[in-house]
Amino acid sequence: MDESEASGILSDTVSRLRALSYAELTQKQSADVDAYEVTGASGAHYQIEVEAFWDDPRRKGGNVRVMASIDDGNGWRSIAPMTTSFIVAPDGSFVGEQ
């Protein structure tokens, strides 16, 4: 996997997700994992998975954690994909960020 290309694709994906409102993200958390394929500039195919869920399952209506991962379906990256996440509070702020 071209880690630089994959990292850029994942970063673009997360930027789009971070632009969503808290309400939109809470709607995503009740859905299944969003999985789709993209083709990088190199022609390589990548699978992206996005999942949103309550950061503390005991506190529904609290913070929402959004996790996104990418892999190319080959080798160890298919078992341990490149992953990033962020947390959004009900007021729309990002938790743990300055």
Secondary structure, DSSP 8 states (H G I E B T S, - for coil): --HHHHHHHHHHHHHHHHTS-HHHHHHHHTS--EEEEEE-TTS-EEEEEEEEEESSTTSTTS-EEEEEEEE-SSGGGGTS-EEEEEEE-TTS-BTT--
